[in-house]
Structure formats: structure tokens, C-alpha cells
């Protein structure tokens, strides 16, 4: 059976989300990262560090609102993949949400629907 690649592996629609975020690890200062895109199941970031697959940490970011401002979200995530991107000069990291709060789910859903 052929391996599914790229978008075929994705379970959720993604939408660009350009902004800043923080990865939080136990006993370390937060790592500043840039957000790239988001889906109901996770978020892609651009980071200067290369986190190992399956690493669990917390990400803090803001989901923008059409009316201005945004909803702050803090959620546990697990690293799904990390690859060095020559286009970005950093690592493209895919993070899967683990236990996104109801408010976080609503904010992400509204953003994905363009509301």
C-alpha cells in the first residue's frame, strides 16, 4: 500500500495563521516561534529549534477575530514532525492539539470559518 503524503495525510482543513507564539517547556524559558497555519487538530509553526517527534509541551498563541483583537489560547501539544526549511531558514514544526479547551475549540472553529 502506498504511503499517503502531504495534504492527503491531513484530517482537517488548514488556514494560514501568521503571528507569534510561545512554546513552553518544563524548567526552561519559553521559546518564541512564528505561527504558519492552523486546523481543528493542530498548528504549524516556524521555530529556531528542532523539537524531537512526540515531544509534549504547551503552546500559547492568539486566534484573531474579524472584529479585531483575538482570543488567547494555551494548549498542550505533541510534536508530529519537524523539518528544516531552507525557505524559512528555520524548522517547520507540526504540532497536534491535546485537550484544546471548549473556548479554544470555538475560537479556532470561528477562525477557520472566517467568522
Phi and psi restraints in degrees (range 20) as a CNS / XPLOR table:
assign (resid 1 and name C) (resid 2 and name N)
       (resid 2 and name CA) (resid 2 and name C) 1.0 -72.1 20.0 2
assign (resid 2 and name N) (resid 2 and name CA)
       (resid 2 and name C) (resid 3 and name N) 1.0 145.1 20.0 2
assign (resid 2 and name C) (resid 3 and name N)
       (resid 3 and name CA) (resid 3 and name C) 1.0 -76.8 20.0 2
assign (resid 3 and name N) (resid 3 and name CA)
       (resid 3 and name C) (resid 4 and name N) 1.0 137.5 20.0 2
assign (resid 3 and name C) (resid 4 and name N)
       (resid 4 and name CA) (resid 4 and name C) 1.0 -77.8 20.0 2
assign (resid 4 and name N) (resid 4 and name CA)
       (resid 4 and name C) (resid 5 and name N) 1.0 137.7 20.0 2
assign (resid 4 and name C) (resid 5 and name N)
       (resid 5 and name CA) (resid 5 and name C) 1.0 -124.3 20.0 2
assign (resid 5 and name N) (resid 5 and name CA)
       (resid 5 and name C) (resid 6 and name N) 1.0 159.3 20.0 2
assign (resid 5 and name C) (resid 6 and name N)
       (resid 6 and name CA) (resid 6 and name C) 1.0 53.4 20.0 2
assign (resid 6 and name N) (resid 6 and name CA)
       (resid 6 and name C) (resid 7 and name N) 1.0 -131.3 20.0 2
assign (resid 6 and name C) (resid 7 and name N)
       (resid 7 and name CA) (resid 7 and name C) 1.0 -62.8 20.0 2
assign (resid 7 and name N) (resid 7 and name CA)
       (resid 7 and name C) (resid 8 and name N) 1.0 -24.3 20.0 2
assign (resid 7 and name C) (resid 8 and name N)
       (resid 8 and name CA) (resid 8 and name C) 1.0 -64.8 20.0 2
assign (resid 8 and name N) (resid 8 and name CA)
       (resid 8 and name C) (resid 9 and name N) 1.0 -26.4 20.0 2
assign (resid 8 and name C) (resid 9 and name N)
       (resid 9 and name CA) (resid 9 and name C) 1.0 -78.9 20.0 2
assign (resid 9 and name N) (resid 9 and name CA)
       (resid 9 and name C) (resid 10 and name N) 1.0 -19.8 20.0 2
assign (resid 9 and name C) (resid 10 and name N)
       (resid 10 and name CA) (resid 10 and name C) 1.0 -74.0 20.0 2
assign (resid 10 and name N) (resid 10 and name CA)
       (resid 10 and name C) (resid 11 and name N) 1.0 135.6 20.0 2
assign (resid 10 and name C) (resid 11 and name N)
       (resid 11 and name CA) (resid 11 and name C) 1.0 -92.9 20.0 2
assign (resid 11 and name N) (resid 11 and name CA)
       (resid 11 and name C) (resid 12 and name N) 1.0 -19.5 20.0 2
assign (resid 11 and name C) (resid 12 and name N)
       (resid 12 and name CA) (resid 12 and name C) 1.0 -129.2 20.0 2
assign (resid 12 and name N) (resid 12 and name CA)
       (resid 12 and name C) (resid 13 and name N) 1.0 148.0 20.0 2
assign (resid 12 and name C) (resid 13 and name N)
       (resid 13 and name CA) (resid 13 and name C) 1.0 -65.9 20.0 2
assign (resid 13 and name N) (resid 13 and name CA)
       (resid 13 and name C) (resid 14 and name N) 1.0 140.5 20.0 2
assign (resid 13 and name C) (resid 14 and name N)
       (resid 14 and name CA) (resid 14 and name C) 1.0 -109.3 20.0 2
assign (resid 14 and name N) (resid 14 and name CA)
       (resid 14 and name C) (resid 15 and name N) 1.0 150.9 20.0 2
assign (resid 14 and name C) (resid 15 and name N)
       (resid 15 and name CA) (resid 15 and name C) 1.0 -135.6 20.0 2
assign (resid 15 and name N) (resid 15 and name CA)
       (resid 15 and name C) (resid 16 and name N) 1.0 138.9 20.0 2
assign (resid 15 and name C) (resid 16 and name N)
       (resid 16 and name CA) (resid 16 and name C) 1.0 -56.9 20.0 2
assign (resid 16 and name N) (resid 16 and name CA)
       (resid 16 and name C) (resid 17 and name N) 1.0 139.2 20.0 2
assign (resid 16 and name C) (resid 17 and name N)
       (resid 17 and name CA) (resid 17 and name C) 1.0 -142.0 20.0 2
assign (resid 17 and name N) (resid 17 and name CA)
       (resid 17 and name C) (resid 18 and name N) 1.0 99.6 20.0 2
assign (resid 17 and name C) (resid 18 and name N)
       (resid 18 and name CA) (resid 18 and name C) 1.0 -100.9 20.0 2
assign (resid 18 and name N) (resid 18 and name CA)
       (resid 18 and name C) (resid 19 and name N) 1.0 119.5 20.0 2
assign (resid 18 and name C) (resid 19 and name N)
       (resid 19 and name CA) (resid 19 and name C) 1.0 -176.3 20.0 2
assign (resid 19 and name N) (resid 19 and name CA)
       (resid 19 and name C) (resid 20 and name N) 1.0 -164.5 20.0 2
assign (resid 19 and name C) (resid 20 and name N)
       (resid 20 and name CA) (resid 20 and name C) 1.0 -112.9 20.0 2
assign (resid 20 and name N) (resid 20 and name CA)
       (resid 20 and name C) (resid 21 and name N) 1.0 159.3 20.0 2
assign (resid 20 and name C) (resid 21 and name N)
       (resid 21 and name CA) (resid 21 and name C) 1.0 -155.1 20.0 2
assign (resid 21 and name N) (resid 21 and name CA)
       (resid 21 and name C) (resid 22 and name N) 1.0 173.0 20.0 2
assign (resid 21 and name C) (resid 22 and name N)
       (resid 22 and name CA) (resid 22 and name C) 1.0 -128.8 20.0 2
assign (resid 22 and name N) (resid 22 and name CA)
       (resid 22 and name C) (resid 23 and name N) 1.0 132.0 20.0 2
assign (resid 22 and name C) (resid 23 and name N)
       (resid 23 and name CA) (resid 23 and name C) 1.0 -94.4 20.0 2
assign (resid 23 and name N) (resid 23 and name CA)
       (resid 23 and name C) (resid 24 and name N) 1.0 132.8 20.0 2
assign (resid 23 and name C) (resid 24 and name N)
       (resid 24 and name CA) (resid 24 and name C) 1.0 -116.6 20.0 2
assign (resid 24 and name N) (resid 24 and name CA)
       (resid 24 and name C) (resid 25 and name N) 1.0 123.4 20.0 2
assign (resid 24 and name C) (resid 25 and name N)
       (resid 25 and name CA) (resid 25 and name C) 1.0 -116.0 20.0 2
assign (resid 25 and name N) (resid 25 and name CA)
       (resid 25 and name C) (resid 26 and name N) 1.0 149.5 20.0 2
assign (resid 25 and name C) (resid 26 and name N)
       (resid 26 and name CA) (resid 26 and name C) 1.0 -59.7 20.0 2
assign (resid 26 and name N) (resid 26 and name CA)
       (resid 26 and name C) (resid 27 and name N) 1.0 137.0 20.0 2
assign (resid 26 and name C) (resid 27 and name N)
       (resid 27 and name CA) (resid 27 and name C) 1.0 60.3 20.0 2
assign (resid 27 and name N) (resid 27 and name CA)
       (resid 27 and name C) (resid 28 and name N) 1.0 26.0 20.0 2
assign (resid 27 and name C) (resid 28 and name N)
       (resid 28 and name CA) (resid 28 and name C) 1.0 -140.0 20.0 2
assign (resid 28 and name N) (resid 28 and name CA)
       (resid 28 and name C) (resid 29 and name N) 1.0 154.1 20.0 2
assign (resid 28 and name C) (resid 29 and name N)
       (resid 29 and name CA) (resid 29 and name C) 1.0 -68.5 20.0 2
assign (resid 29 and name N) (resid 29 and name CA)
       (resid 29 and name C) (resid 30 and name N) 1.0 152.6 20.0 2
assign (resid 29 and name C) (resid 30 and name N)
       (resid 30 and name CA) (resid 30 and name C) 1.0 -59.9 20.0 2
assign (resid 30 and name N) (resid 30 and name CA)
       (resid 30 and name C) (resid 31 and name N) 1.0 148.4 20.0 2
assign (resid 30 and name C) (resid 31 and name N)
       (resid 31 and name CA) (resid 31 and name C) 1.0 -102.5 20.0 2
assign (resid 31 and name N) (resid 31 and name CA)
       (resid 31 and name C) (resid 32 and name N) 1.0 120.9 20.0 2
assign (resid 31 and name C) (resid 32 and name N)
       (resid 32 and name CA) (resid 32 and name C) 1.0 -72.5 20.0 2
assign (resid 32 and name N) (resid 32 and name CA)
       (resid 32 and name C) (resid 33 and name N) 1.0 131.4 20.0 2
assign (resid 32 and name C) (resid 33 and name N)
       (resid 33 and name CA) (resid 33 and name C) 1.0 -136.6 20.0 2
assign (resid 33 and name N) (resid 33 and name CA)
       (resid 33 and name C) (resid 34 and name N) 1.0 169.9 20.0 2
assign (resid 33 and name C) (resid 34 and name N)
       (resid 34 and name CA) (resid 34 and name C) 1.0 -111.6 20.0 2
assign (resid 34 and name N) (resid 34 and name CA)
       (resid 34 and name C) (resid 35 and name N) 1.0 138.6 20.0 2
assign (resid 34 and name C) (resid 35 and name N)
       (resid 35 and name CA) (resid 35 and name C) 1.0 -83.2 20.0 2
assign (resid 35 and name N) (resid 35 and name CA)
       (resid 35 and name C) (resid 36 and name N) 1.0 149.3 20.0 2
assign (resid 35 and name C) (resid 36 and name N)
       (resid 36 and name CA) (resid 36 and name C) 1.0 -117.9 20.0 2
assign (resid 36 and name N) (resid 36 and name CA)
       (resid 36 and name C) (resid 37 and name N) 1.0 -54.4 20.0 2
assign (resid 36 and name C) (resid 37 and name N)
       (resid 37 and name CA) (resid 37 and name C) 1.0 -153.0 20.0 2
assign (resid 37 and name N) (resid 37 and name CA)
       (resid 37 and name C) (resid 38 and name N) 1.0 169.1 20.0 2
assign (resid 37 and name C) (resid 38 and name N)
       (resid 38 and name CA) (resid 38 and name C) 1.0 -143.0 20.0 2
assign (resid 38 and name N) (resid 38 and name CA)
       (resid 38 and name C) (resid 39 and name N) 1.0 152.2 20.0 2
assign (resid 38 and name C) (resid 39 and name N)
       (resid 39 and name CA) (resid 39 and name C) 1.0 -140.8 20.0 2
assign (resid 39 and name N) (resid 39 and name CA)
       (resid 39 and name C) (resid 40 and name N) 1.0 178.8 20.0 2
assign (resid 39 and name C) (resid 40 and name N)
       (resid 40 and name CA) (resid 40 and name C) 1.0 -65.0 20.0 2
assign (resid 40 and name N) (resid 40 and name CA)
       (resid 40 and name C) (resid 41 and name N) 1.0 -22.9 20.0 2
assign (resid 40 and name C) (resid 41 and name N)
       (resid 41 and name CA) (resid 41 and name C) 1.0 -102.2 20.0 2
assign (resid 41 and name N) (resid 41 and name CA)
       (resid 41 and name C) (resid 42 and name N) 1.0 -10.0 20.0 2
assign (resid 41 and name C) (resid 42 and name N)
       (resid 42 and name CA) (resid 42 and name C) 1.0 177.5 20.0 2
assign (resid 42 and name N) (resid 42 and name CA)
       (resid 42 and name C) (resid 43 and name N) 1.0 -173.1 20.0 2
assign (resid 42 and name C) (resid 43 and name N)
       (resid 43 and name CA) (resid 43 and name C) 1.0 -142.3 20.0 2
assign (resid 43 and name N) (resid 43 and name CA)
       (resid 43 and name C) (resid 44 and name N) 1.0 143.5 20.0 2
assign (resid 43 and name C) (resid 44 and name N)
       (resid 44 and name CA) (resid 44 and name C) 1.0 -104.2 20.0 2
assign (resid 44 and name N) (resid 44 and name CA)
       (resid 44 and name C) (resid 45 and name N) 1.0 138.4 20.0 2
assign (resid 44 and name C) (resid 45 and name N)
       (resid 45 and name CA) (resid 45 and name C) 1.0 -130.8 20.0 2
assign (resid 45 and name N) (resid 45 and name CA)
       (resid 45 and name C) (resid 46 and name N) 1.0 164.5 20.0 2
assign (resid 45 and name C) (resid 46 and name N)
       (resid 46 and name CA) (resid 46 and name C) 1.0 -114.6 20.0 2
assign (resid 46 and name N) (resid 46 and name CA)
       (resid 46 and name C) (resid 47 and name N) 1.0 122.7 20.0 2
assign (resid 46 and name C) (resid 47 and name N)
       (resid 47 and name CA) (resid 47 and name C) 1.0 -132.5 20.0 2
assign (resid 47 and name N) (resid 47 and name CA)
       (resid 47 and name C) (resid 48 and name N) 1.0 150.6 20.0 2
assign (resid 47 and name C) (resid 48 and name N)
       (resid 48 and name CA) (resid 48 and name C) 1.0 -77.3 20.0 2
assign (resid 48 and name N) (resid 48 and name CA)
       (resid 48 and name C) (resid 49 and name N) 1.0 -19.7 20.0 2
assign (resid 48 and name C) (resid 49 and name N)
       (resid 49 and name CA) (resid 49 and name C) 1.0 -104.9 20.0 2
assign (resid 49 and name N) (resid 49 and name CA)
       (resid 49 and name C) (resid 50 and name N) 1.0 157.9 20.0 2
assign (resid 49 and name C) (resid 50 and name N)
       (resid 50 and name CA) (resid 50 and name C) 1.0 -110.0 20.0 2
assign (resid 50 and name N) (resid 50 and name CA)
       (resid 50 and name C) (resid 51 and name N) 1.0 90.6 20.0 2
assign (resid 50 and name C) (resid 51 and name N)
       (resid 51 and name CA) (resid 51 and name C) 1.0 -71.7 20.0 2
assign (resid 51 and name N) (resid 51 and name CA)
       (resid 51 and name C) (resid 52 and name N) 1.0 142.8 20.0 2
assign (resid 51 and name C) (resid 52 and name N)
       (resid 52 and name CA) (resid 52 and name C) 1.0 -71.8 20.0 2
assign (resid 52 and name N) (resid 52 and name CA)
       (resid 52 and name C) (resid 53 and name N) 1.0 150.6 20.0 2
assign (resid 52 and name C) (resid 53 and name N)
       (resid 53 and name CA) (resid 53 and name C) 1.0 -55.7 20.0 2
assign (resid 53 and name N) (resid 53 and name CA)
       (resid 53 and name C) (resid 54 and name N) 1.0 144.3 20.0 2
assign (resid 53 and name C) (resid 54 and name N)
       (resid 54 and name CA) (resid 54 and name C) 1.0 74.3 20.0 2
assign (resid 54 and name N) (resid 54 and name CA)
       (resid 54 and name C) (resid 55 and name N) 1.0 -0.7 20.0 2
assign (resid 54 and name C) (resid 55 and name N)
       (resid 55 and name CA) (resid 55 and name C) 1.0 -61.5 20.0 2
assign (resid 55 and name N) (resid 55 and name CA)
       (resid 55 and name C) (resid 56 and name N) 1.0 135.5 20.0 2
assign (resid 55 and name C) (resid 56 and name N)
       (resid 56 and name CA) (resid 56 and name C) 1.0 -105.0 20.0 2
assign (resid 56 and name N) (resid 56 and name CA)
       (resid 56 and name C) (resid 57 and name N) 1.0 136.3 20.0 2
assign (resid 56 and name C) (resid 57 and name N)
       (resid 57 and name CA) (resid 57 and name C) 1.0 -155.4 20.0 2
assign (resid 57 and name N) (resid 57 and name CA)
       (resid 57 and name C) (resid 58 and name N) 1.0 -167.3 20.0 2
assign (resid 57 and name C) (resid 58 and name N)
       (resid 58 and name CA) (resid 58 and name C) 1.0 -123.3 20.0 2
assign (resid 58 and name N) (resid 58 and name CA)
       (resid 58 and name C) (resid 59 and name N) 1.0 141.8 20.0 2
assign (resid 58 and name C) (resid 59 and name N)
       (resid 59 and name CA) (resid 59 and name C) 1.0 -118.4 20.0 2
assign (resid 59 and name N) (resid 59 and name CA)
       (resid 59 and name C) (resid 60 and name N) 1.0 140.3 20.0 2
assign (resid 59 and name C) (resid 60 and name N)
       (resid 60 and name CA) (resid 60 and name C) 1.0 -118.1 20.0 2
assign (resid 60 and name N) (resid 60 and name CA)
       (resid 60 and name C) (resid 61 and name N) 1.0 126.5 20.0 2
assign (resid 60 and name C) (resid 61 and name N)
       (resid 61 and name CA) (resid 61 and name C) 1.0 -154.0 20.0 2
assign (resid 61 and name N) (resid 61 and name CA)
       (resid 61 and name C) (resid 62 and name N) 1.0 172.9 20.0 2
assign (resid 61 and name C) (resid 62 and name N)
       (resid 62 and name CA) (resid 62 and name C) 1.0 -118.1 20.0 2
assign (resid 62 and name N) (resid 62 and name CA)
       (resid 62 and name C) (resid 63 and name N) 1.0 129.2 20.0 2
assign (resid 62 and name C) (resid 63 and name N)
       (resid 63 and name CA) (resid 63 and name C) 1.0 -91.1 20.0 2
assign (resid 63 and name N) (resid 63 and name CA)
       (resid 63 and name C) (resid 64 and name N) 1.0 116.0 20.0 2
assign (resid 63 and name C) (resid 64 and name N)
       (resid 64 and name CA) (resid 64 and name C) 1.0 -68.8 20.0 2
assign (resid 64 and name N) (resid 64 and name CA)
       (resid 64 and name C) (resid 65 and name N) 1.0 150.9 20.0 2
assign (resid 64 and name C) (resid 65 and name N)
       (resid 65 and name CA) (resid 65 and name C) 1.0 -108.7 20.0 2
assign (resid 65 and name N) (resid 65 and name CA)
       (resid 65 and name C) (resid 66 and name N) 1.0 145.7 20.0 2
assign (resid 65 and name C) (resid 66 and name N)
       (resid 66 and name CA) (resid 66 and name C) 1.0 -60.2 20.0 2
assign (resid 66 and name N) (resid 66 and name CA)
       (resid 66 and name C) (resid 67 and name N) 1.0 -31.2 20.0 2
assign (resid 66 and name C) (resid 67 and name N)
       (resid 67 and name CA) (resid 67 and name C) 1.0 -81.0 20.0 2
assign (resid 67 and name N) (resid 67 and name CA)
       (resid 67 and name C) (resid 68 and name N) 1.0 1.0 20.0 2
assign (resid 67 and name C) (resid 68 and name N)
       (resid 68 and name CA) (resid 68 and name C) 1.0 104.3 20.0 2
assign (resid 68 and name N) (resid 68 and name CA)
       (resid 68 and name C) (resid 69 and name N) 1.0 162.0 20.0 2
assign (resid 68 and name C) (resid 69 and name N)
       (resid 69 and name CA) (resid 69 and name C) 1.0 70.9 20.0 2
assign (resid 69 and name N) (resid 69 and name CA)
       (resid 69 and name C) (resid 70 and name N) 1.0 -155.7 20.0 2
assign (resid 69 and name C) (resid 70 and name N)
       (resid 70 and name CA) (resid 70 and name C) 1.0 -175.6 20.0 2
assign (resid 70 and name N) (resid 70 and name CA)
       (resid 70 and name C) (resid 71 and name N) 1.0 172.2 20.0 2
assign (resid 70 and name C) (resid 71 and name N)
       (resid 71 and name CA) (resid 71 and name C) 1.0 -106.8 20.0 2
assign (resid 71 and name N) (resid 71 and name CA)
       (resid 71 and name C) (resid 72 and name N) 1.0 116.8 20.0 2
assign (resid 71 and name C) (resid 72 and name N)
       (resid 72 and name CA) (resid 72 and name C) 1.0 -69.6 20.0 2
assign (resid 72 and name N) (resid 72 and name CA)
       (resid 72 and name C) (resid 73 and name N) 1.0 138.1 20.0 2
assign (resid 72 and name C) (resid 73 and name N)
       (resid 73 and name CA) (resid 73 and name C) 1.0 -128.6 20.0 2
assign (resid 73 and name N) (resid 73 and name CA)
       (resid 73 and name C) (resid 74 and name N) 1.0 135.0 20.0 2
assign (resid 73 and name C) (resid 74 and name N)
       (resid 74 and name CA) (resid 74 and name C) 1.0 -130.0 20.0 2
assign (resid 74 and name N) (resid 74 and name CA)
       (resid 74 and name C) (resid 75 and name N) 1.0 121.3 20.0 2
assign (resid 74 and name C) (resid 75 and name N)
       (resid 75 and name CA) (resid 75 and name C) 1.0 -145.7 20.0 2
assign (resid 75 and name N) (resid 75 and name CA)
       (resid 75 and name C) (resid 76 and name N) 1.0 145.5 20.0 2
assign (resid 75 and name C) (resid 76 and name N)
       (resid 76 and name CA) (resid 76 and name C) 1.0 -71.7 20.0 2
assign (resid 76 and name N) (resid 76 and name CA)
       (resid 76 and name C) (resid 77 and name N) 1.0 139.8 20.0 2
assign (resid 76 and name C) (resid 77 and name N)
       (resid 77 and name CA) (resid 77 and name C) 1.0 -136.5 20.0 2
assign (resid 77 and name N) (resid 77 and name CA)
       (resid 77 and name C) (resid 78 and name N) 1.0 162.7 20.0 2
assign (resid 77 and name C) (resid 78 and name N)
       (resid 78 and name CA) (resid 78 and name C) 1.0 -126.8 20.0 2
assign (resid 78 and name N) (resid 78 and name CA)
       (resid 78 and name C) (resid 79 and name N) 1.0 136.1 20.0 2
assign (resid 78 and name C) (resid 79 and name N)
       (resid 79 and name CA) (resid 79 and name C) 1.0 -69.3 20.0 2
assign (resid 79 and name N) (resid 79 and name CA)
       (resid 79 and name C) (resid 80 and name N) 1.0 121.3 20.0 2
assign (resid 79 and name C) (resid 80 and name N)
       (resid 80 and name CA) (resid 80 and name C) 1.0 -90.5 20.0 2
assign (resid 80 and name N) (resid 80 and name CA)
       (resid 80 and name C) (resid 81 and name N) 1.0 -39.6 20.0 2
assign (resid 80 and name C) (resid 81 and name N)
       (resid 81 and name CA) (resid 81 and name C) 1.0 -163.1 20.0 2
assign (resid 81 and name N) (resid 81 and name CA)
       (resid 81 and name C) (resid 82 and name N) 1.0 159.7 20.0 2
assign (resid 81 and name C) (resid 82 and name N)
       (resid 82 and name CA) (resid 82 and name C) 1.0 -150.7 20.0 2
assign (resid 82 and name N) (resid 82 and name CA)
       (resid 82 and name C) (resid 83 and name N) 1.0 124.6 20.0 2
assign (resid 82 and name C) (resid 83 and name N)
       (resid 83 and name CA) (resid 83 and name C) 1.0 -133.9 20.0 2
assign (resid 83 and name N) (resid 83 and name CA)
       (resid 83 and name C) (resid 84 and name N) 1.0 144.9 20.0 2
assign (resid 83 and name C) (resid 84 and name N)
       (resid 84 and name CA) (resid 84 and name C) 1.0 -73.0 20.0 2
assign (resid 84 and name N) (resid 84 and name CA)
       (resid 84 and name C) (resid 85 and name N) 1.0 127.0 20.0 2
assign (resid 84 and name C) (resid 85 and name N)
       (resid 85 and name CA) (resid 85 and name C) 1.0 -109.6 20.0 2
assign (resid 85 and name N) (resid 85 and name CA)
       (resid 85 and name C) (resid 86 and name N) 1.0 115.3 20.0 2
assign (resid 85 and name C) (resid 86 and name N)
       (resid 86 and name CA) (resid 86 and name C) 1.0 -68.2 20.0 2
assign (resid 86 and name N) (resid 86 and name CA)
       (resid 86 and name C) (resid 87 and name N) 1.0 -28.6 20.0 2
assign (resid 86 and name C) (resid 87 and name N)
       (resid 87 and name CA) (resid 87 and name C) 1.0 -64.3 20.0 2
assign (resid 87 and name N) (resid 87 and name CA)
       (resid 87 and name C) (resid 88 and name N) 1.0 -34.6 20.0 2
assign (resid 87 and name C) (resid 88 and name N)
       (resid 88 and name CA) (resid 88 and name C) 1.0 -102.4 20.0 2
assign (resid 88 and name N) (resid 88 and name CA)
       (resid 88 and name C) (resid 89 and name N) 1.0 -12.5 20.0 2
assign (resid 88 and name C) (resid 89 and name N)
       (resid 89 and name CA) (resid 89 and name C) 1.0 63.3 20.0 2
assign (resid 89 and name N) (resid 89 and name CA)
       (resid 89 and name C) (resid 90 and name N) 1.0 30.6 20.0 2
assign (resid 89 and name C) (resid 90 and name N)
       (resid 90 and name CA) (resid 90 and name C) 1.0 -160.7 20.0 2
assign (resid 90 and name N) (resid 90 and name CA)
       (resid 90 and name C) (resid 91 and name N) 1.0 -174.5 20.0 2
assign (resid 90 and name C) (resid 91 and name N)
       (resid 91 and name CA) (resid 91 and name C) 1.0 -95.5 20.0 2
assign (resid 91 and name N) (resid 91 and name CA)
       (resid 91 and name C) (resid 92 and name N) 1.0 133.2 20.0 2
assign (resid 91 and name C) (resid 92 and name N)
       (resid 92 and name CA) (resid 92 and name C) 1.0 -90.8 20.0 2
assign (resid 92 and name N) (resid 92 and name CA)
       (resid 92 and name C) (resid 93 and name N) 1.0 119.6 20.0 2
assign (resid 92 and name C) (resid 93 and name N)
       (resid 93 and name CA) (resid 93 and name C) 1.0 -120.5 20.0 2
assign (resid 93 and name N) (resid 93 and name CA)
       (resid 93 and name C) (resid 94 and name N) 1.0 127.3 20.0 2
assign (resid 93 and name C) (resid 94 and name N)
       (resid 94 and name CA) (resid 94 and name C) 1.0 -97.9 20.0 2
assign (resid 94 and name N) (resid 94 and name CA)
       (resid 94 and name C) (resid 95 and name N) 1.0 125.8 20.0 2
assign (resid 94 and name C) (resid 95 and name N)
       (resid 95 and name CA) (resid 95 and name C) 1.0 -117.9 20.0 2
assign (resid 95 and name N) (resid 95 and name CA)
       (resid 95 and name C) (resid 96 and name N) 1.0 133.1 20.0 2
assign (resid 95 and name C) (resid 96 and name N)
       (resid 96 and name CA) (resid 96 and name C) 1.0 -98.1 20.0 2
assign (resid 96 and name N) (resid 96 and name CA)
       (resid 96 and name C) (resid 97 and name N) 1.0 132.9 20.0 2
assign (resid 96 and name C) (resid 97 and name N)
       (resid 97 and name CA) (resid 97 and name C) 1.0 -68.1 20.0 2
assign (resid 97 and name N) (resid 97 and name CA)
       (resid 97 and name C) (resid 98 and name N) 1.0 142.6 20.0 2
assign (resid 97 and name C) (resid 98 and name N)
       (resid 98 and name CA) (resid 98 and name C) 1.0 -131.0 20.0 2
assign (resid 98 and name N) (resid 98 and name CA)
       (resid 98 and name C) (resid 99 and name N) 1.0 102.2 20.0 2
assign (resid 98 and name C) (resid 99 and name N)
       (resid 99 and name CA) (resid 99 and name C) 1.0 80.8 20.0 2
assign (resid 99 and name N) (resid 99 and name CA)
       (resid 99 and name C) (resid 100 and name N) 1.0 42.8 20.0 2
assign (resid 99 and name C) (resid 100 and name N)
       (resid 100 and name CA) (resid 100 and name C) 1.0 -61.4 20.0 2
assign (resid 100 and name N) (resid 100 and name CA)
       (resid 100 and name C) (resid 101 and name N) 1.0 131.3 20.0 2
assign (resid 100 and name C) (resid 101 and name N)
       (resid 101 and name CA) (resid 101 and name C) 1.0 -64.8 20.0 2
assign (resid 101 and name N) (resid 101 and name CA)
       (resid 101 and name C) (resid 102 and name N) 1.0 164.2 20.0 2
assign (resid 101 and name C) (resid 102 and name N)
       (resid 102 and name CA) (resid 102 and name C) 1.0 -60.1 20.0 2
assign (resid 102 and name N) (resid 102 and name CA)
       (resid 102 and name C) (resid 103 and name N) 1.0 -42.1 20.0 2
assign (resid 102 and name C) (resid 103 and name N)
       (resid 103 and name CA) (resid 103 and name C) 1.0 -65.3 20.0 2
assign (resid 103 and name N) (resid 103 and name CA)
       (resid 103 and name C) (resid 104 and name N) 1.0 -39.7 20.0 2
assign (resid 103 and name C) (resid 104 and name N)
       (resid 104 and name CA) (resid 104 and name C) 1.0 -64.5 20.0 2
assign (resid 104 and name N) (resid 104 and name CA)
       (resid 104 and name C) (resid 105 and name N) 1.0 -43.7 20.0 2
assign (resid 104 and name C) (resid 105 and name N)
       (resid 105 and name CA) (resid 105 and name C) 1.0 -59.8 20.0 2
assign (resid 105 and name N) (resid 105 and name CA)
       (resid 105 and name C) (resid 106 and name N) 1.0 -43.5 20.0 2
assign (resid 105 and name C) (resid 106 and name N)
       (resid 106 and name CA) (resid 106 and name C) 1.0 -64.1 20.0 2
assign (resid 106 and name N) (resid 106 and name CA)
       (resid 106 and name C) (resid 107 and name N) 1.0 -43.4 20.0 2
assign (resid 106 and name C) (resid 107 and name N)
       (resid 107 and name CA) (resid 107 and name C) 1.0 -63.7 20.0 2
assign (resid 107 and name N) (resid 107 and name CA)
       (resid 107 and name C) (resid 108 and name N) 1.0 -44.0 20.0 2
assign (resid 107 and name C) (resid 108 and name N)
       (resid 108 and name CA) (resid 108 and name C) 1.0 -65.1 20.0 2
assign (resid 108 and name N) (resid 108 and name CA)
       (resid 108 and name C) (resid 109 and name N) 1.0 -43.9 20.0 2
assign (resid 108 and name C) (resid 109 and name N)
       (resid 109 and name CA) (resid 109 and name C) 1.0 -60.8 20.0 2
assign (resid 109 and name N) (resid 109 and name CA)
       (resid 109 and name C) (resid 110 and name N) 1.0 -43.8 20.0 2
assign (resid 109 and name C) (resid 110 and name N)
       (resid 110 and name CA) (resid 110 and name C) 1.0 -62.7 20.0 2
assign (resid 110 and name N) (resid 110 and name CA)
       (resid 110 and name C) (resid 111 and name N) 1.0 -42.6 20.0 2
assign (resid 110 and name C) (resid 111 and name N)
       (resid 111 and name CA) (resid 111 and name C) 1.0 -63.3 20.0 2
assign (resid 111 and name N) (resid 111 and name CA)
       (resid 111 and name C) (resid 112 and name N) 1.0 -45.2 20.0 2
assign (resid 111 and name C) (resid 112 and name N)
       (resid 112 and name CA) (resid 112 and name C) 1.0 -63.9 20.0 2
assign (resid 112 and name N) (resid 112 and name CA)
       (resid 112 and name C) (resid 113 and name N) 1.0 -31.4 20.0 2
assign (resid 112 and name C) (resid 113 and name N)
       (resid 113 and name CA) (resid 113 and name C) 1.0 -84.9 20.0 2
assign (resid 113 and name N) (resid 113 and name CA)
       (resid 113 and name C) (resid 114 and name N) 1.0 -5.0 20.0 2
assign (resid 113 and name C) (resid 114 and name N)
       (resid 114 and name CA) (resid 114 and name C) 1.0 75.9 20.0 2
assign (resid 114 and name N) (resid 114 and name CA)
       (resid 114 and name C) (resid 115 and name N) 1.0 29.5 20.0 2
